[in-house]
């Protein structure tokens, strides 16, 4: 018998001696026999309970927020107000920052195929000069 087989057998013997007790599944209420720390009757109940878990002191979201799309030509400030947002000084700062990012000319260059074509031509000229 190899060392690995000996250790494996020792692990099986040790696991068989672990104390099992009668318990009730916290999710489905089914009676089962499990280890002292077991909370659920099966992996399916354990995973489902994890998905249903809500942090202590919080309430589950019954109706998730569904945002309407922005209308054509509608600015960020108008969109925010239309959705019911309050124009507090803090919100004004966020809106201004978002408008500045949106108005940045680099953004339009990144999305422009013409800009990409120009960059390729510049690289090709540079490589020819080498």
Order of alpha helices (4+ residues) and beta strands (2+ residues): alpha-beta-beta-alpha-alpha-alpha-alpha-alpha
